[in-house]
Amino acid sequence: MKRSILIKDVLPFVIWYSLMILITIAIDYFLHYFRLVNVGLYLGYIGTFLIILSFVYSLRKRLYISTGSAKQYLRFHEYMAWAGSVMILVHAGIHFNAQLAWLAVVMLLINVASGLVGKFLLKTAGNSLSAARLALEEIGISKEETDKKLFFDAIMVNAMRKWREIHLPISLMFGILSLLHIITVFMFKK
């Protein structure tokens, strides 16, 4: 029996994103319960380091690093960025007086969502299109008819492949806001 798109494609996205939020809340609760709130400050540094470290994938993708498979580097990027995001969210806590920091957190949340869209939806959309094409060709439908039947699906998959063109500027904006946050913290540190 075929699994629905909702279960196959959307549910993993929702689970990973929700898990990030729930783990953040759990760590924050633990730190407050044991009166270790100041640890959150250091988690911001560690989280930032993990996110920066995750960009080793970009170096591999652009062939500045030639060892290892790009797929392994992509997995490393995904997990380091996700773990770093959790730590930064714990670091952020709830401070309504820090607008710049909150803008950075909002961009972080959008960036993680964008990354998870790329991780779960882009790959499966391409696989679904390939499977549909193969199924139509197996029952004897010509290539031209198959192309006509899958025209809108192919357009959607091609549009989704442009996901990086959205993810990269979001990442850049998150980086800029984070850098501004760090600079202002050092400028106005008491």
C-alpha positions as CSV (number, residue, x, y, z in Angstrom):
1,M,0.0,0.0,0.0
2,K,1.3,3.4,-0.9
3,R,1.8,5.8,1.9
4,S,0.2,9.2,1.6
5,I,2.3,12.3,0.7
6,L,1.3,13.7,4.1
7,I,2.8,10.8,6.0
8,K,5.7,10.2,3.7
9,D,6.8,13.8,3.0
10,V,5.3,16.3,5.4
11,L,5.3,14.3,8.7
12,P,9.1,13.9,8.9
13,F,9.4,17.7,8.4
14,V,6.9,18.4,11.2
15,I,8.6,15.9,13.5
16,W,12.1,17.3,13.1
17,Y,10.9,20.9,13.5
18,S,8.7,20.0,16.5
19,L,11.5,18.0,18.0
20,M,13.8,21.0,17.8
21,I,11.3,23.2,19.6
22,L,10.5,20.5,22.3
23,I,14.2,19.7,23.0
24,T,14.8,23.5,23.3
25,I,12.0,23.8,25.8
26,A,13.2,20.7,27.7
27,I,16.8,22.0,28.0
28,D,15.6,25.5,29.0
29,Y,13.3,23.9,31.6
30,F,16.2,21.8,32.9
31,L,18.5,24.8,33.1
32,H,15.9,26.9,35.0
33,Y,15.0,24.0,37.3
34,F,18.6,23.5,38.4
35,R,19.3,27.3,38.4
36,L,21.8,27.0,35.6
37,V,20.3,29.7,33.4
38,N,23.8,31.2,32.8
39,V,24.7,28.1,30.9
40,G,22.4,29.3,28.2
41,L,24.9,32.1,27.4
42,Y,27.6,29.6,26.6
43,L,25.2,27.5,24.6
44,G,24.9,30.4,22.2
45,Y,28.6,30.3,21.6
46,I,28.6,26.5,21.1
47,G,25.5,26.7,18.9
48,T,27.1,29.4,16.7
49,F,30.3,27.3,16.5
50,L,28.3,24.3,15.4
51,I,26.5,26.2,12.7
52,I,29.7,27.7,11.4
53,L,31.2,24.2,11.4
54,S,28.3,22.9,9.4
55,F,29.4,25.1,6.5
56,V,32.2,22.6,5.8
57,Y,29.5,21.1,3.5
58,S,29.6,24.2,1.4
59,L,33.4,23.9,1.1
60,R,33.0,20.3,0.0
61,K,30.2,21.2,-2.4
62,R,32.3,23.9,-4.0
63,L,35.3,21.5,-4.2
64,Y,37.5,23.3,-1.7
65,I,37.6,20.0,0.1
66,S,38.0,17.0,-2.1
67,T,37.9,14.1,0.5
68,G,34.8,12.3,1.6
69,S,31.4,12.1,-0.1
70,A,29.2,15.2,-0.5
71,K,26.3,13.1,0.9
72,Q,28.2,12.6,4.2
73,Y,29.1,16.3,4.4
74,L,25.4,17.2,3.7
75,R,24.3,14.9,6.6
76,F,27.0,16.5,8.8
77,H,25.7,20.0,7.8
78,E,22.1,19.0,8.6
79,Y,22.8,17.6,12.0
80,M,25.3,20.3,13.1
81,A,23.1,23.1,12.0
82,W,20.1,21.5,13.7
83,A,22.0,20.9,17.0
84,G,23.5,24.4,16.8
85,S,20.0,25.9,16.2
86,V,18.7,24.1,19.4
87,M,21.5,25.6,21.4
88,I,21.0,29.1,20.0
89,L,17.3,28.8,20.8
90,V,18.1,27.9,24.4
91,H,20.5,30.8,24.5
92,A,17.8,33.1,23.2
93,G,15.3,32.3,25.9
94,I,12.5,34.8,26.1
95,H,13.9,38.4,26.2
96,F,11.3,40.8,24.8
97,N,13.7,43.8,25.1
98,A,16.2,42.5,22.5
99,Q,14.6,43.2,19.1
100,L,17.8,42.4,17.1
101,A,18.3,39.1,18.8
102,W,14.6,38.2,18.2
103,L,14.9,39.1,14.5
104,A,17.9,36.7,14.4
105,V,15.9,34.0,16.2
106,V,13.0,34.4,13.7
107,M,15.5,34.2,10.8
108,L,16.9,31.1,12.5
109,L,13.5,29.4,12.7
110,I,12.7,30.3,9.0
111,N,16.2,29.1,8.0
112,V,15.7,25.7,9.8
113,A,12.3,25.3,8.2
114,S,13.7,26.1,4.8
115,G,16.5,23.6,5.3
116,L,14.0,20.9,6.4
117,V,11.9,21.6,3.3
118,G,15.0,21.0,1.2
119,K,15.9,17.9,3.2
120,F,12.5,16.2,3.1
121,L,10.3,17.6,0.3
122,L,12.8,18.2,-2.5
123,K,14.2,14.7,-2.6
124,T,10.9,13.0,-2.3
125,A,9.3,15.2,-4.9
126,G,12.0,14.2,-7.4
127,N,11.6,10.6,-6.5
128,S,7.8,10.7,-6.8
129,L,8.1,12.3,-10.3
130,S,10.6,9.7,-11.4
131,A,8.4,6.9,-10.1
132,A,5.3,8.3,-11.8
133,R,7.2,8.6,-15.1
134,L,8.4,5.0,-14.8
135,A,4.9,3.7,-13.9
136,L,3.4,5.5,-17.0
137,E,6.1,4.2,-19.3
138,E,5.7,0.7,-17.9
139,I,2.0,0.5,-18.9
140,G,3.0,1.5,-22.4
141,I,2.3,5.3,-22.5
142,S,4.6,7.0,-24.9
143,K,7.3,9.5,-23.7
144,E,5.4,12.4,-25.2
145,E,2.1,11.4,-23.5
146,T,4.0,10.8,-20.2
147,D,5.5,14.3,-20.5
148,K,2.1,15.8,-21.1
149,K,0.5,14.0,-18.1
150,L,3.4,14.9,-15.8
151,F,3.9,18.5,-17.1
152,F,2.6,20.3,-14.0
153,D,4.4,17.9,-11.6
154,A,7.6,18.5,-13.5
155,I,7.2,22.2,-13.3
156,M,6.6,21.9,-9.5
157,V,9.7,19.8,-9.0
158,N,11.8,22.2,-11.1
159,A,10.5,25.1,-9.1
160,M,11.3,23.2,-5.9
161,R,14.9,22.6,-7.1
162,K,15.3,26.4,-7.0
163,W,14.9,26.0,-3.2
164,R,18.5,26.8,-2.7
165,E,18.0,30.2,-4.2
166,I,15.7,31.0,-1.3
167,H,17.6,29.0,1.4
168,L,20.9,30.8,0.8
169,P,19.6,34.4,1.2
170,I,17.7,33.3,4.3
171,S,20.9,31.9,5.7
172,L,22.8,35.0,4.8
173,M,20.2,37.2,6.5
174,F,20.4,35.0,9.6
175,G,24.2,35.3,9.6
176,I,24.1,39.1,9.3
177,L,21.5,39.5,12.1
178,S,23.5,37.2,14.3
179,L,26.7,39.0,13.6
180,L,25.0,42.4,14.4
181,H,23.7,40.8,17.6
182,I,27.1,39.7,18.6
183,I,28.7,43.1,17.8
184,T,26.0,45.0,19.7
185,V,26.5,42.7,22.7
186,F,30.2,43.5,22.8
187,M,29.6,47.2,22.2
188,F,27.0,47.7,24.9
189,K,28.4,45.1,27.4
190,K,28.3,46.6,30.9
